[in-house]
């Protein structure tokens, strides 16, 4: 039921990262000695009704129970309702079927008009004393340590008594959540006797941490903060689901996203080609609006997922100045104070000694179909503050950087594919971008995973210039993608005069790949159509820059070997021409 509610509410944004070992190094990372506070993404924190009473019930979380009988009983009317909807467009039966299935959970999750919870709902762990990994393990609650692919690696370096799980009621707005985080950090420092904490915050948790830093970032209680794909200024998914226009889920891309989430190298895009995309888009949008919307609009978190413009429009449409006054007061503060000035707030926190770093992704159309550059779930602009053209387009050759935050002409904050201008981002010198990585999938990308561990646990990376192995712009290195390429002697995806070979690596852990063809704009690359690369291996292909283009585009056509019905795939990579 958690997955059903999550997918309908905000598509993939609400899906947790599967607790499967990552591609990360097994070496024990260094640790700077600060306690680590881990902040989960949306729906990650368990919610418990009437905690400590005889009527206690876990609504969402490791111990939540599913009524299998109810699910089985609901399937026939749902299937029949889908058929009726497909034939006639009438949604009464399908909406009733989903409503009956989810009504119990949704009612217990519902909020009052002022944004407060309808029922006595709390989180676990709540207090810092019970939230350390050591305490959770000692009390048989190890299942409450989230996101094993990431936390297991952190805990190789950080003793369990110094690793803390911060949970907040994810239905509430970030003004409330950030104040609870401020209290929680104080408790962690009191318990451990340390002076500062390090924070790792994912997605919705990144918005929580950014809000905390805006209001409390000068209080000298935090050392390193890593905001991984944070929803700092929301996501266009919410406006897409609430808006009048149709959603347009790309079923092919959604299927590929599922491959990455499941940590499988089996490419599921064939499923996306079979699914009736237009029909499923209408179905999902209808079910959301008729079953889930009324509940979702009661969550302060949903309002905080809206950008300022969308919030202003939806506030006038859905909220009553009197009845919803409590919610409006906090949501107004979040949007017109915090969001409107978040870049300045984050920079002020850094100037006060907080090492704030942002990890952002780009290069994927928004899951609901809008032509926005995203990581499939969160807009790149919302995560980083960077400027991006409409998805599928590039900056012109004579493009002038926005430069509102960094206007140093020696700093190149334009991505190699000319789709991201980081000169206007919240933190131009401390934001890393990965092209082609999906939301929340850093644990399945060796480069990104190593970067986040280094940023969180050490003080080795002052900015994007500190280590050439961690440039501001990089290409995703996920096994599902199979191909990764770079030039010899390049820095941050920038071809230079010493670059004479193209290094092509097979990211797969399972399959050899054969490169069928290489098409290149801006350089000559020789390919005989028979180049085979074993799993994890790299081959060198001679290349030579030609022309005066500002960027080089290389498109690979390749196939996996040893798989039945193996199709050919294409992948394009870009490099700036020095």
C-alpha positions as CSV (number, residue, x, y, z in Angstrom):
1,X,0.0,0.0,0.0
2,X,2.9,2.3,0.7
3,X,4.1,1.8,-2.9
4,X,0.6,2.3,-4.3
5,X,0.1,5.6,-2.5
6,X,3.7,6.7,-3.3
7,X,3.5,6.1,-7.0
8,X,0.1,7.7,-7.4
9,X,1.0,10.8,-5.3
10,X,4.3,11.8,-7.0
11,X,5.3,8.9,-9.3
12,X,8.9,8.0,-8.7
13,X,9.7,10.8,-6.2
14,X,8.0,8.8,-3.5
15,X,9.6,5.4,-4.3
16,X,12.4,4.5,-1.8
17,X,15.8,3.3,-2.9
18,X,15.9,-0.5,-2.9
19,X,17.9,-1.9,0.0
20,X,20.4,-3.7,-2.3
21,X,24.2,-3.5,-2.1
22,X,25.7,-0.8,-4.2
23,X,28.7,-0.7,-6.5
24,X,30.6,1.3,-3.9
25,X,34.1,0.4,-2.9
26,X,34.5,-2.0,0.0
27,X,37.4,0.0,1.4
28,X,36.7,1.7,4.7
29,X,36.2,5.4,4.0
30,X,37.8,8.0,6.2
31,X,35.8,9.8,8.9
32,X,36.1,13.3,10.2
33,X,34.8,12.4,13.7
34,X,31.5,14.2,13.5
35,X,28.2,12.3,14.2
36,X,26.2,11.7,11.0
37,X,22.5,12.6,10.8
38,X,20.7,10.8,7.9
39,X,17.5,12.4,6.6
40,X,15.3,10.3,4.4
41,X,13.2,11.1,1.3
42,X,9.5,11.5,1.0
43,X,7.5,8.7,2.7
44,X,10.7,7.2,4.1
45,X,9.9,7.9,7.7
46,X,7.6,5.4,9.4
47,X,4.3,6.7,10.7
48,X,2.7,5.1,13.7
49,X,-0.9,5.7,15.0
50,X,-1.5,5.8,18.8
51,X,2.1,4.9,19.6
52,X,2.4,3.3,23.1
53,X,-1.3,2.7,23.4
54,X,-3.2,-0.6,23.0
55,X,-4.5,0.7,19.7
56,X,-1.0,1.3,18.3
57,X,-0.8,0.6,14.6
58,X,2.1,1.2,12.1
59,X,0.5,3.0,9.1
60,X,3.7,3.1,7.0
61,X,7.0,1.5,7.9
62,X,8.8,-1.8,8.4
63,X,6.1,-3.3,10.5
64,X,3.1,-2.0,8.6
65,X,0.6,-4.8,7.8
66,X,-1.2,-5.2,4.5
67,X,-4.7,-6.6,4.4
68,X,-4.1,-9.2,1.7
69,X,-7.8,-10.3,1.8
70,X,-8.9,-6.8,1.1
71,X,-6.4,-6.4,-1.8
72,X,-7.6,-9.7,-3.4
73,X,-11.2,-8.7,-3.0
74,X,-10.6,-5.3,-4.6
75,X,-8.8,-6.7,-7.7
76,X,-11.9,-7.8,-9.6
77,X,-13.8,-4.5,-9.4
78,X,-10.5,-2.6,-10.2
79,X,-9.9,-4.7,-13.3
80,X,-13.5,-4.4,-14.4
81,X,-13.3,-0.6,-13.7
82,X,-10.2,-0.3,-15.9
83,X,-12.1,-2.1,-18.7
84,X,-15.1,0.2,-18.4
85,X,-12.8,3.3,-18.3
86,X,-11.0,2.1,-21.5
87,X,-14.2,1.4,-23.4
88,X,-16.4,4.3,-22.2
89,X,-14.2,6.8,-20.4
90,X,-16.4,6.5,-17.3
91,X,-14.1,6.5,-14.2
92,X,-16.7,5.8,-11.5
93,X,-16.0,2.1,-11.0
94,X,-12.2,2.4,-11.2
95,X,-12.1,5.3,-8.8
96,X,-14.4,3.6,-6.4
97,X,-12.3,0.4,-6.5
98,X,-9.1,2.2,-5.7
99,X,-10.9,4.3,-3.2
100,X,-12.2,1.3,-1.3
101,X,-8.7,-0.3,-1.4
102,X,-6.9,2.7,-0.1
103,X,-9.5,4.4,2.0
104,X,-8.4,2.9,5.4
105,X,-4.8,4.0,4.9
106,X,-5.6,7.3,3.4
107,X,-8.1,8.2,6.2
108,X,-5.4,7.5,8.8
109,X,-2.9,9.6,6.9
110,X,-5.4,12.5,6.4
111,X,-4.8,15.9,7.8
112,X,-7.2,18.6,9.0
113,X,-7.8,21.9,7.2
114,X,-5.0,23.7,9.2
115,X,-2.5,21.0,8.1
116,X,-2.4,19.2,11.4
117,X,-2.9,15.4,11.6
118,X,-6.4,14.1,11.9
119,X,-5.2,11.2,14.1
120,X,-2.5,10.8,16.8
121,X,0.4,10.0,14.4
122,X,4.0,9.9,15.4
123,X,7.3,8.7,14.0
124,X,9.9,6.1,15.1
125,X,12.6,6.6,15.9
126,X,11.7,10.0,17.2
127,X,14.1,10.9,20.1
128,X,17.8,11.0,19.5
129,X,18.5,8.4,22.2
130,X,16.5,5.8,20.2
131,X,17.6,7.0,16.8
132,X,21.3,5.9,16.7
133,X,22.1,2.8,14.8
134,X,23.6,1.3,18.0
135,X,20.3,1.8,19.8
136,X,18.2,0.5,17.0
137,X,20.3,-2.7,16.7
138,X,20.3,-3.2,20.4
139,X,16.5,-3.0,20.5
140,X,15.9,-5.3,17.6
141,X,14.9,-2.4,15.3
142,X,17.6,-2.6,12.7
143,X,14.9,-2.6,10.0
144,X,14.5,1.1,10.9
145,X,17.9,2.0,9.6
146,X,17.0,3.2,6.1
147,X,18.6,3.0,2.6
148,X,21.0,0.1,3.3
149,X,22.9,0.7,0.0
150,X,24.1,4.0,1.4
151,X,24.0,3.7,5.1
152,X,25.9,0.5,5.2
153,X,28.8,2.2,3.5
154,X,28.7,5.2,5.9
155,X,28.6,2.9,8.9
156,X,31.8,1.2,7.7
157,X,33.6,4.4,8.9
158,X,31.2,5.9,11.4
159,X,30.6,4.0,14.7
160,X,27.0,3.0,15.1
161,X,26.7,5.2,18.3
162,X,27.5,8.2,16.1
163,X,25.1,7.4,13.2
164,X,21.6,8.8,13.7
165,X,18.4,8.4,11.7
166,X,16.3,11.6,11.6
167,X,12.6,11.0,11.0
168,X,9.9,13.6,10.6
169,X,6.3,13.4,9.7
170,X,6.7,13.7,5.9
171,X,3.1,15.0,5.6
172,X,4.0,18.2,7.4
173,X,5.5,21.2,5.8
174,X,9.2,22.0,6.0
175,X,8.8,24.9,8.4
176,X,7.8,22.3,11.0
177,X,10.3,19.7,9.9
178,X,13.2,22.1,9.9
179,X,12.5,23.2,13.4
180,X,12.3,19.5,14.6
181,X,15.7,19.0,12.8
182,X,17.1,21.9,14.8
183,X,16.0,20.3,18.0
184,X,17.2,16.9,17.0
185,X,20.7,18.1,16.1
186,X,20.9,19.7,19.6
187,X,20.0,16.4,21.2
188,X,22.6,14.5,19.1
189,X,25.3,16.9,20.2
190,X,24.3,16.6,23.8
191,X,24.3,12.8,23.7
192,X,27.6,12.4,21.8
193,X,29.5,15.3,23.4
194,X,30.6,16.5,20.0
195,X,30.6,20.1,18.7
196,X,29.1,19.5,15.2
197,X,27.3,17.0,13.1
198,X,27.5,16.0,9.5
199,X,24.2,15.7,7.5
200,X,23.3,13.5,4.6
201,X,19.9,14.5,3.2
202,X,18.1,12.9,0.2
203,X,15.4,14.4,-2.0
204,X,12.6,15.6,0.3
205,X,15.1,15.3,3.2
206,X,17.3,17.7,1.2
207,X,14.6,20.2,1.2
208,X,14.3,19.8,5.0
209,X,18.0,20.3,5.4
210,X,18.1,23.3,3.1
211,X,15.2,24.9,5.0
212,X,17.1,24.2,8.3
213,X,20.2,25.9,6.9
214,X,18.2,28.9,5.8
215,X,17.0,29.5,9.3
216,X,19.7,28.0,11.5
217,X,22.8,27.7,9.2
218,X,24.8,30.3,11.2
219,X,24.5,28.5,14.6
220,X,27.8,26.7,14.3
221,X,26.4,23.2,14.9
222,X,27.0,21.6,11.5
223,X,30.2,20.8,9.6
224,X,29.5,18.9,6.3
225,X,26.1,18.8,4.6
226,X,25.5,16.8,1.5
227,X,22.2,17.6,-0.2
228,X,21.7,14.7,-2.7
229,X,19.1,15.6,-5.4
230,X,17.3,17.8,-3.0
231,X,13.8,19.1,-3.8
232,X,14.8,22.5,-2.6
233,X,12.3,24.4,-4.6
234,X,9.9,21.6,-5.3
235,X,9.2,19.5,-8.4
236,X,7.0,20.1,-11.5
237,X,5.5,16.6,-11.0
238,X,3.2,18.1,-8.4
239,X,2.0,20.9,-10.7
240,X,1.6,18.3,-13.5
241,X,-0.6,16.1,-11.4
242,X,-2.7,19.1,-10.1
243,X,-2.8,21.0,-13.3
244,X,-5.6,21.0,-15.9
245,X,-3.6,19.6,-18.7
246,X,-2.9,15.9,-19.2
247,X,0.1,14.1,-17.9
248,X,2.3,12.4,-20.4
249,X,4.3,9.6,-18.7
250,X,7.0,8.3,-21.1
251,X,6.3,4.5,-20.6
252,X,9.6,3.6,-22.3
253,X,11.6,5.9,-19.9
254,X,9.5,4.7,-16.9
255,X,10.4,1.1,-17.7
256,X,14.1,2.0,-17.9
257,X,13.8,3.8,-14.6
258,X,12.3,0.6,-13.1
259,X,15.4,-1.3,-14.3
260,X,17.6,1.0,-12.4
261,X,15.5,1.0,-9.2
262,X,15.5,-2.8,-9.3
263,X,19.3,-2.9,-9.7
264,X,18.9,-5.2,-12.7
265,X,20.8,-5.0,-16.0
266,X,17.8,-6.5,-17.7
267,X,16.5,-3.7,-19.8
268,X,12.8,-3.3,-19.3
269,X,12.2,-0.8,-22.1
270,X,10.5,-3.5,-24.1
271,X,7.7,-3.3,-21.5
272,X,7.4,0.4,-22.1
273,X,7.0,-0.2,-25.8
274,X,4.1,-2.6,-25.2
275,X,2.2,-0.6,-22.6
276,X,-0.7,1.6,-23.9
277,X,0.9,4.9,-22.9
278,X,-1.9,7.3,-23.7
279,X,-4.5,5.2,-21.9
280,X,-2.3,4.7,-18.8
281,X,-1.6,8.4,-18.6
282,X,-5.4,9.2,-18.6
283,X,-5.9,6.4,-16.0
284,X,-3.2,7.5,-13.6
285,X,-4.2,11.2,-13.8
286,X,-7.9,10.3,-13.3
287,X,-7.2,8.1,-10.3
288,X,-5.0,10.7,-8.7
289,X,-7.5,13.5,-9.1
290,X,-10.5,11.5,-8.0
291,X,-9.0,9.4,-5.2
292,X,-5.8,10.9,-3.9
293,X,-5.9,14.6,-4.6
294,X,-8.2,15.6,-1.7
295,X,-5.8,13.8,0.8
296,X,-2.6,15.1,-0.9
297,X,-3.8,18.7,-0.7
298,X,-4.0,18.3,3.1
299,X,-0.3,17.6,3.3
300,X,1.9,20.6,3.9
301,X,4.7,18.7,2.2
302,X,2.8,18.6,-1.1
303,X,2.4,22.4,-1.0
304,X,6.1,22.7,-0.3
305,X,6.8,20.6,-3.4
306,X,5.3,23.5,-5.5
307,X,7.5,26.2,-6.9
308,X,6.5,29.8,-5.9
309,X,4.5,30.4,-9.1
310,X,2.6,27.1,-8.9
311,X,2.0,27.6,-5.2
312,X,0.5,31.1,-5.7
313,X,-1.9,29.7,-8.4
314,X,-2.9,26.6,-6.4
315,X,-3.3,28.5,-3.1
316,X,-5.9,30.7,-4.7
317,X,-7.6,27.7,-6.3
318,X,-7.7,25.2,-3.4
319,X,-7.2,26.9,-0.1
320,X,-9.6,29.0,2.0
321,X,-8.1,32.0,3.8
322,X,-10.0,31.2,7.0
323,X,-10.4,27.4,7.1
324,X,-6.8,26.8,5.9
325,X,-5.2,29.7,7.7
326,X,-2.8,27.5,9.7
327,X,-1.5,25.8,6.6
328,X,-1.3,29.0,4.6
329,X,0.8,30.8,7.2
330,X,3.5,28.1,7.1
331,X,3.3,27.6,3.4
332,X,3.6,31.3,2.7
333,X,6.6,31.5,4.9
334,X,8.2,28.6,3.2
335,X,7.6,30.0,-0.3
336,X,7.9,33.8,0.0
337,X,10.7,33.8,2.6
338,X,12.7,30.6,2.4
339,X,12.4,29.5,-1.2
340,X,12.5,33.1,-2.5
341,X,15.9,33.6,-0.8
342,X,17.3,30.1,-0.5
343,X,20.4,30.7,-2.6
344,X,21.5,33.6,-0.3
345,X,20.7,31.5,2.7
346,X,22.8,28.6,1.6
347,X,25.7,30.9,0.7
348,X,25.4,32.6,4.1
349,X,25.6,29.1,5.8
350,X,28.8,28.4,3.9
351,X,30.3,31.7,4.8
352,X,29.5,30.8,8.4
353,X,31.6,27.6,8.1
354,X,29.1,25.0,7.0
355,X,30.5,22.9,4.1
356,X,27.3,22.7,2.1
357,X,27.5,20.6,-1.1
358,X,24.7,19.8,-3.6
359,X,24.6,16.8,-5.8
360,X,22.3,17.3,-8.8
361,X,21.3,15.3,-11.8
362,X,20.2,16.3,-15.3
363,X,19.6,15.0,-18.8
364,X,16.2,13.3,-18.4
365,X,12.7,14.6,-19.2
366,X,10.4,14.9,-16.3
367,X,8.5,11.7,-15.5
368,X,5.1,13.3,-16.1
369,X,6.1,14.4,-19.5
370,X,6.8,18.1,-19.2
371,X,9.7,19.4,-21.3
372,X,11.9,20.1,-18.3
373,X,15.5,19.0,-17.6
374,X,15.3,16.7,-14.6
375,X,16.5,13.5,-13.1
376,X,13.1,12.1,-14.0
377,X,11.6,13.3,-10.7
378,X,13.1,16.7,-9.6
379,X,13.7,19.6,-11.9
380,X,17.5,20.3,-12.2
381,X,16.6,24.0,-11.6
382,X,14.7,23.2,-8.4
383,X,17.6,21.1,-7.1
384,X,20.5,23.4,-7.9
385,X,19.2,26.8,-8.9
386,X,20.9,26.4,-12.3
387,X,19.3,27.6,-15.5
388,X,18.4,25.0,-18.1
389,X,16.8,25.5,-21.5
390,X,13.7,23.5,-22.5
391,X,14.4,19.8,-22.4
392,X,15.9,18.6,-25.7
393,X,17.4,22.0,-26.6
394,X,20.9,23.5,-26.0
395,X,22.4,26.9,-25.5
396,X,23.4,28.7,-28.7
397,X,27.0,28.9,-29.5
398,X,27.0,32.6,-28.6
399,X,25.2,32.0,-25.3
400,X,26.2,34.3,-22.4
401,X,26.1,32.8,-18.9
402,X,23.5,34.2,-16.5
403,X,26.3,34.9,-14.0
404,X,24.1,36.2,-11.2
405,X,26.1,34.3,-8.6
406,X,29.4,33.6,-10.3
407,X,30.5,36.0,-13.0
408,X,34.2,35.1,-13.0
409,X,35.1,34.7,-16.7
410,X,37.7,32.1,-15.8
411,X,35.0,29.8,-14.3
412,X,33.3,27.6,-16.9
413,X,29.9,26.7,-15.3
414,X,28.4,25.6,-18.6
415,X,27.9,21.8,-18.9
416,X,29.7,20.1,-21.8
417,X,26.3,19.3,-23.5
418,X,25.4,23.0,-23.2
419,X,22.1,22.3,-21.2
420,X,23.1,23.5,-17.7
421,X,24.3,27.0,-16.7
422,X,25.4,26.7,-13.1
423,X,26.7,30.3,-12.9
424,X,23.3,31.3,-11.4
425,X,22.9,28.2,-9.2
426,X,22.6,28.4,-5.4
427,X,26.2,27.3,-4.9
428,X,28.1,27.5,-8.3
429,X,31.4,26.3,-6.8
430,X,30.0,23.5,-4.6
431,X,27.4,21.8,-6.9
432,X,28.2,18.7,-8.8
433,X,26.0,17.6,-11.8
434,X,25.7,14.1,-13.2
435,X,24.1,13.6,-16.6
436,X,21.7,10.7,-17.1
437,X,21.4,9.6,-13.5
438,X,17.9,9.0,-12.2
439,X,16.6,10.4,-8.9
440,X,18.0,8.8,-5.8
441,X,20.1,6.3,-7.6
442,X,23.6,7.4,-6.4
443,X,24.1,4.1,-4.7
444,X,24.1,2.4,-8.1
445,X,26.7,4.7,-9.6
446,X,30.3,4.2,-8.4
447,X,31.4,7.7,-9.2
448,X,28.5,9.5,-7.5
449,X,28.6,7.2,-4.5
450,X,32.3,7.8,-3.9
451,X,31.8,11.5,-4.3
452,X,29.0,11.7,-1.7
453,X,31.0,9.6,0.8
454,X,34.0,11.9,0.4
455,X,31.9,15.1,0.7
456,X,30.1,13.8,3.8
457,X,32.9,12.1,5.8
458,X,36.0,14.2,5.0
459,X,37.1,17.7,4.4
460,X,39.1,16.9,1.3
461,X,36.9,18.6,-1.3
462,X,36.7,22.4,-0.8
463,X,35.0,23.0,-4.1
464,X,34.5,21.6,-7.7
465,X,38.2,22.5,-8.5
466,X,39.9,20.6,-5.7
467,X,40.2,17.2,-7.3
468,X,40.0,16.6,-11.1
469,X,38.6,13.2,-10.4
470,X,35.4,14.9,-9.2
471,X,34.6,17.6,-11.8
472,X,31.5,19.8,-11.7
473,X,30.0,17.9,-14.7
474,X,30.2,14.1,-15.1
475,X,28.4,11.4,-17.0
476,X,26.4,8.8,-15.0
477,X,28.2,5.5,-14.5
478,X,25.4,3.1,-13.9
479,X,25.6,-0.5,-15.1
480,X,22.3,-0.3,-16.9
481,X,23.7,2.3,-19.2
482,X,26.6,0.0,-20.2
483,X,28.7,2.8,-21.9
484,X,30.9,5.4,-20.3
485,X,33.3,7.5,-22.3
486,X,35.9,10.2,-21.8
487,X,38.9,11.6,-23.6
488,X,42.5,11.1,-22.4
489,X,43.7,14.1,-20.3
490,X,40.2,15.7,-20.2
491,X,39.1,17.8,-17.2
492,X,35.4,18.1,-16.4
493,X,34.3,16.8,-19.8
494,X,36.5,19.2,-21.7
495,X,38.6,18.0,-24.7
496,X,42.0,19.6,-24.8
497,X,45.0,19.6,-27.0
498,X,46.5,16.5,-25.3
499,X,43.4,14.4,-25.9
500,X,44.2,11.9,-28.6
501,X,42.2,8.8,-27.5
502,X,38.6,8.1,-26.5
503,X,38.5,5.8,-23.5
504,X,35.3,3.7,-23.6
505,X,34.4,1.6,-20.6
506,X,31.8,-1.2,-20.2
507,X,29.9,-0.4,-17.0
508,X,28.2,-3.8,-17.0
509,X,29.0,-6.3,-14.3
510,X,27.4,-9.1,-16.4
511,X,27.7,-8.7,-20.1
512,X,30.2,-8.0,-22.8
513,X,29.2,-5.3,-25.2
514,X,30.0,-4.8,-28.9
515,X,30.2,-1.4,-30.4
516,X,28.5,-1.4,-33.8
517,X,29.0,2.2,-34.8
518,X,30.3,5.5,-33.5
519,X,29.0,8.8,-35.0
520,X,30.8,11.9,-33.9
521,X,30.4,15.7,-34.5
522,X,33.5,17.7,-33.9
523,X,36.0,14.9,-34.0
524,X,37.1,11.8,-36.0
525,X,36.7,8.5,-34.2
526,X,37.5,5.2,-35.9
527,X,35.3,2.2,-35.4
528,X,35.3,-1.1,-37.2
529,X,31.9,-2.2,-35.9
530,X,33.4,-5.2,-34.1
531,X,34.9,-3.7,-31.0
532,X,34.1,-6.0,-28.0
533,X,34.5,-4.7,-24.4
534,X,34.4,-7.2,-21.6
535,X,32.5,-6.4,-18.3
536,X,34.3,-3.6,-16.5
537,X,37.0,-3.3,-19.1
538,X,38.1,-0.1,-21.0
539,X,39.3,0.2,-24.6
540,X,41.2,3.0,-26.3
541,X,39.9,4.3,-29.6
542,X,42.1,6.9,-31.5
543,X,40.4,10.2,-32.1
544,X,41.2,13.6,-33.5
545,X,39.3,16.9,-33.1
546,X,38.1,18.6,-36.3
547,X,36.3,21.9,-36.9
548,X,35.7,24.8,-34.6
549,X,32.6,23.6,-32.7
550,X,32.3,24.6,-29.1
551,X,31.3,21.1,-28.2
552,X,31.8,17.5,-29.4
553,X,29.0,15.0,-29.6
554,X,29.6,11.3,-29.8
555,X,26.9,8.7,-30.3
556,X,27.5,5.0,-29.7
557,X,25.4,2.2,-31.1
558,X,26.1,-0.9,-29.2
559,X,24.6,-4.3,-28.1
560,X,25.0,-6.5,-25.1
561,X,26.3,-10.0,-25.9
562,X,25.1,-13.2,-24.3
563,X,21.5,-12.1,-24.0
564,X,18.6,-13.5,-26.0
565,X,16.8,-11.1,-28.3
566,X,19.5,-8.5,-27.7
567,X,18.5,-5.2,-29.2
568,X,20.9,-2.5,-30.2
569,X,21.0,0.7,-28.1
570,X,22.3,4.2,-28.7
571,X,23.8,6.6,-26.2
572,X,25.1,10.1,-26.8
573,X,27.8,11.9,-24.8
574,X,29.0,15.4,-25.0
575,X,32.3,17.2,-24.4
576,X,33.3,20.8,-24.4
577,X,35.9,21.7,-27.0
578,X,38.8,23.6,-25.4
